[in-house]
């Protein structure tokens, strides 16, 4: 099932909607390497989740974006 938006696009909407604009979203190699790095304020999504529009990719991206929001709100 394709949702028509990529994981990176979903993560950007989630992070930017409350005004958090200092968190870049970057692809990272490997599988199951998706993470938010609070020390560098960067969200890294595995290449598949970054560019794919599957429900799984979007779900992982949304989950990781939530960590960035938690960090922004302390």
KOLGUTI-999193 format. One record per residue: residue in one letter; x, y, z of N, C-alpha, C in turn; chain; residue number from 1. Coordinates in Angstrom, 2 decimals, padded with zeros to 5 digits. Example, Ala and Ser with C-alpha at 12.3 -4.5 7.8 and 13.67 -1.06 7.14 Angstrom:
! KOLGUTI-999193
+------+---------+---------+---------+---------+---------+---------+---------+---------+---------+-------+------+
: sepa :    n.xx :    n.yy :    n.zz :   ca.xx :   ca.yy :   ca.zz :    c.xx :    c.yy :    c.zz : marnu : miba :
+------+---------+---------+---------+---------+---------+---------+---------+---------+---------+-------+------+
:    A :  013.19 : -005.69 :  007.80 :  012.30 : -004.50 :  007.80 :  013.20 : -003.30 :  007.80 :     A :    1 :
:    S :  012.85 : -002.25 :  007.08 :  013.67 : -001.06 :  007.14 :  012.90 :  000.03 :  007.87 :     A :    2 :
+------+---------+---------+---------+---------+---------+---------+---------+---------+---------+-------+------+
***
This chain:
! KOLGUTI-999193
+------+---------+---------+---------+---------+---------+---------+---------+---------+---------+-------+------+
: sepa :    n.xx :    n.yy :    n.zz :   ca.xx :   ca.yy :   ca.zz :    c.xx :    c.yy :    c.zz : marnu : miba :
+------+---------+---------+---------+---------+---------+---------+---------+---------+---------+-------+------+
:    X :  000.83 : -001.17 :  000.00 :  000.00 :  000.00 :  000.00 :  000.88 :  001.24 :  000.00 :     A :    1 :
:    X :  000.70 :  002.11 : -000.94 :  001.45 :  003.35 : -001.04 :  000.55 :  004.51 : -000.62 :     A :    2 :
:    X :  001.08 :  005.39 :  000.20 :  000.30 :  006.52 :  000.71 :  000.50 :  007.78 : -000.12 :     A :    3 :
:    X :  001.43 :  007.76 : -001.06 :  001.64 :  008.92 : -001.92 :  002.57 :  009.97 : -001.34 :     A :    4 :
:    X :  003.07 :  009.77 : -000.14 :  004.07 :  010.65 :  000.47 :  005.17 :  009.77 :  001.04 :     A :    5 :
:    X :  006.37 :  010.28 :  001.03 :  007.50 :  009.51 :  001.53 :  007.63 :  009.65 :  003.05 :     A :    6 :
:    X :  008.41 :  008.76 :  003.61 :  008.70 :  008.86 :  005.04 :  009.32 :  010.19 :  005.40 :     A :    7 :
:    X :  010.24 :  010.67 :  004.57 :  010.88 :  011.96 :  004.83 :  009.87 :  013.10 :  004.80 :     A :    8 :
:    X :  008.93 :  013.05 :  003.88 :  007.92 :  014.10 :  003.78 :  007.01 :  014.10 :  005.01 :     A :    9 :
:    X :  006.62 :  012.93 :  005.46 :  005.77 :  012.83 :  006.65 :  006.51 :  013.34 :  007.88 :     A :   10 :
:    X :  007.76 :  012.92 :  008.03 :  008.55 :  013.37 :  009.18 :  008.68 :  014.90 :  009.17 :     A :   11 :
:    X :  008.88 :  015.48 :  008.01 :  009.02 :  016.94 :  007.90 :  007.73 :  017.64 :  008.33 :     A :   12 :
:    X :  006.60 :  017.14 :  007.90 :  005.32 :  017.75 :  008.29 :  005.13 :  017.66 :  009.79 :     A :   13 :
:    X :  005.42 :  016.52 :  010.37 :  005.23 :  016.34 :  011.81 :  006.15 :  017.26 :  012.60 :     A :   14 :
:    X :  007.39 :  017.32 :  012.20 :  008.36 :  018.14 :  012.93 :  008.09 :  019.63 :  012.75 :     A :   15 :
:    X :  007.75 :  020.03 :  011.55 :  007.59 :  021.46 :  011.25 :  006.25 :  022.03 :  011.73 :     A :   16 :
:    X :  005.22 :  021.18 :  011.86 :  003.89 :  021.70 :  012.19 :  003.84 :  022.46 :  013.51 :     A :   17 :
:    X :  004.56 :  022.05 :  014.56 :  004.54 :  022.86 :  015.78 :  005.63 :  023.95 :  015.78 :     A :   18 :
:    X :  006.32 :  024.12 :  014.66 :  007.32 :  025.18 :  014.56 :  008.75 :  024.77 :  014.81 :     A :   19 :
:    X :  009.02 :  023.49 :  014.87 :  010.40 :  023.02 :  015.04 :  011.04 :  023.01 :  013.65 :     A :   20 :
:    X :  011.96 :  023.93 :  013.43 :  012.53 :  024.04 :  012.09 :  014.04 :  023.85 :  012.05 :     A :   21 :
:    X :  014.62 :  023.43 :  013.17 :  016.08 :  023.27 :  013.21 :  016.52 :  021.81 :  013.21 :     A :   22 :
:    X :  015.65 :  020.90 :  012.75 :  015.97 :  019.47 :  012.72 :  016.01 :  018.98 :  011.28 :     A :   23 :
:    X :  017.20 :  018.81 :  010.73 :  017.27 :  018.25 :  009.37 :  016.90 :  016.77 :  009.37 :     A :   24 :
:    X :  016.39 :  016.31 :  008.25 :  016.03 :  014.91 :  008.07 :  016.94 :  014.36 :  006.98 :     A :   25 :
:    X :  017.73 :  013.36 :  007.33 :  018.74 :  012.83 :  006.41 :  018.60 :  011.33 :  006.26 :     A :   26 :
:    X :  018.91 :  010.81 :  005.07 :  018.94 :  009.35 :  004.91 :  020.21 :  008.78 :  005.53 :     A :   27 :
:    X :  020.12 :  007.56 :  006.01 :  021.27 :  006.87 :  006.57 :  021.27 :  005.45 :  006.02 :     A :   28 :
:    X :  022.44 :  004.89 :  005.80 :  022.53 :  003.55 :  005.23 :  022.15 :  002.50 :  006.27 :     A :   29 :
:    X :  021.81 :  001.34 :  005.77 :  021.48 :  000.21 :  006.63 :  019.99 :  000.02 :  006.81 :     A :   30 :
:    X :  019.65 : -001.03 :  007.51 :  018.26 : -001.32 :  007.84 :  018.10 : -001.24 :  009.35 :     A :   31 :
:    X :  016.96 : -000.78 :  009.78 :  016.69 : -000.59 :  011.20 :  017.70 :  000.38 :  011.83 :     A :   32 :
:    X :  018.10 :  001.38 :  011.07 :  019.06 :  002.38 :  011.54 :  018.38 :  003.72 :  011.79 :     A :   33 :
:    X :  017.08 :  003.76 :  011.71 :  016.32 :  004.99 :  011.90 :  016.48 :  005.47 :  013.34 :     A :   34 :
:    X :  016.76 :  006.75 :  013.52 :  016.89 :  007.29 :  014.87 :  016.91 :  008.81 :  014.86 :     A :   35 :
:    X :  016.58 :  009.38 :  015.99 :  016.74 :  010.81 :  016.21 :  017.95 :  010.98 :  017.12 :     A :   36 :
:    X :  018.88 :  011.82 :  016.73 :  020.09 :  012.07 :  017.53 :  019.91 :  013.40 :  018.26 :     A :   37 :
:    X :  019.59 :  013.37 :  019.55 :  019.34 :  014.62 :  020.27 :  020.59 :  015.47 :  020.46 :     A :   38 :
:    X :  021.76 :  014.87 :  020.45 :  022.98 :  015.66 :  020.63 :  023.30 :  016.50 :  019.39 :     A :   39 :
:    X :  022.90 :  016.00 :  018.22 :  023.14 :  016.73 :  016.96 :  021.87 :  017.33 :  016.39 :     A :   40 :
:    X :  020.73 :  017.05 :  017.03 :  019.42 :  017.56 :  016.56 :  019.19 :  017.19 :  015.10 :     A :   41 :
:    X :  019.32 :  015.91 :  014.80 :  019.13 :  015.43 :  013.43 :  018.32 :  014.14 :  013.44 :     A :   42 :
:    X :  017.41 :  014.03 :  012.50 :  016.60 :  012.82 :  012.34 :  017.16 :  012.04 :  011.16 :     A :   43 :
:    X :  017.51 :  010.81 :  011.40 :  018.06 :  009.96 :  010.35 :  017.10 :  008.80 :  010.08 :     A :   44 :
:    X :  016.74 :  008.66 :  008.82 :  015.87 :  007.57 :  008.40 :  016.63 :  006.66 :  007.46 :     A :   45 :
:    X :  016.49 :  005.35 :  007.63 :  017.13 :  004.43 :  006.70 :  016.67 :  004.79 :  005.29 :     A :   46 :
:    X :  017.51 :  004.52 :  004.33 :  017.23 :  004.93 :  002.94 :  015.85 :  004.49 :  002.48 :     A :   47 :
:    X :  015.46 :  003.26 :  002.82 :  014.14 :  002.77 :  002.41 :  013.02 :  003.59 :  003.04 :     A :   48 :
:    X :  013.11 :  003.86 :  004.32 :  012.06 :  004.62 :  004.99 :  012.07 :  006.09 :  004.59 :     A :   49 :
:    X :  013.22 :  006.60 :  004.23 :  013.35 :  007.98 :  003.79 :  012.61 :  008.21 :  002.47 :     A :   50 :
:    X :  012.76 :  007.28 :  001.54 :  012.23 :  007.50 :  000.18 :  010.96 :  006.72 : -000.15 :     A :   51 :
:    X :  010.61 :  005.77 :  000.70 :  009.45 :  004.92 :  000.39 :  008.16 :  005.57 :  000.89 :     A :   52 :
:    X :  007.05 :  005.19 :  000.27 :  005.75 :  005.72 :  000.68 :  004.84 :  004.63 :  001.23 :     A :   53 :
:    X :  005.42 :  003.54 :  001.69 :  004.61 :  002.47 :  002.27 :  004.13 :  002.87 :  003.67 :     A :   54 :
:    X :  003.11 :  002.19 :  004.13 :  002.59 :  002.45 :  005.46 :  003.67 :  002.23 :  006.51 :     A :   55 :
:    X :  004.48 :  001.21 :  006.33 :  005.56 :  000.92 :  007.28 :  006.58 :  002.05 :  007.32 :     A :   56 :
:    X :  007.00 :  002.54 :  006.16 :  007.99 :  003.62 :  006.10 :  007.45 :  004.88 :  006.76 :     A :   57 :
:    X :  006.22 :  005.21 :  006.46 :  005.60 :  006.41 :  007.03 :  005.43 :  006.25 :  008.55 :     A :   58 :
:    X :  005.09 :  005.06 :  008.99 :  004.94 :  004.81 :  010.43 :  006.24 :  004.96 :  011.18 :     A :   59 :
:    X :  007.31 :  004.41 :  010.64 :  008.63 :  004.54 :  011.27 :  009.04 :  006.01 :  011.30 :     A :   60 :
:    X :  008.86 :  006.71 :  010.21 :  009.23 :  008.13 :  010.13 :  008.45 :  008.95 :  011.16 :     A :   61 :
:    X :  007.15 :  008.68 :  011.29 :  006.33 :  009.40 :  012.25 :  006.79 :  009.12 :  013.69 :     A :   62 :
:    X :  007.11 :  007.88 :  013.96 :  007.59 :  007.50 :  015.29 :  008.87 :  008.24 :  015.64 :     A :   63 :
:    X :  009.83 :  008.25 :  014.71 :  011.10 :  008.92 :  014.96 :  010.92 :  010.44 :  015.06 :     A :   64 :
:    X :  010.02 :  010.99 :  014.26 :  009.74 :  012.43 :  014.33 :  009.19 :  012.79 :  015.71 :     A :   65 :
:    X :  008.44 :  011.87 :  016.29 :  007.93 :  012.10 :  017.64 :  009.04 :  012.31 :  018.66 :     A :   66 :
:    X :  010.15 :  011.61 :  018.49 :  011.29 :  011.81 :  019.38 :  011.85 :  013.22 :  019.26 :     A :   67 :
:    X :  011.90 :  013.73 :  018.04 :  012.38 :  015.09 :  017.83 :  011.46 :  016.10 :  018.51 :     A :   68 :
:    X :  010.15 :  015.87 :  018.44 :  009.20 :  016.76 :  019.12 :  009.34 :  016.69 :  020.63 :     A :   69 :
:    X :  009.54 :  015.47 :  021.15 :  009.75 :  015.33 :  022.59 :  010.99 :  016.10 :  023.03 :     A :   70 :
:    X :  012.05 :  016.00 :  022.26 :  013.28 :  016.70 :  022.60 :  013.07 :  018.22 :  022.54 :     A :   71 :
:    X :  012.35 :  018.69 :  021.54 :  012.12 :  020.12 :  021.40 :  011.29 :  020.68 :  022.55 :     A :   72 :
:    X :  010.41 :  019.85 :  023.09 :  009.56 :  020.33 :  024.19 :  010.16 :  020.02 :  025.57 :     A :   73 :
:    X :  011.34 :  019.39 :  025.58 :  012.09 :  019.04 :  026.78 :  011.30 :  018.07 :  027.62 :     A :   74 :
+------+---------+---------+---------+---------+---------+---------+---------+---------+---------+-------+------+
***
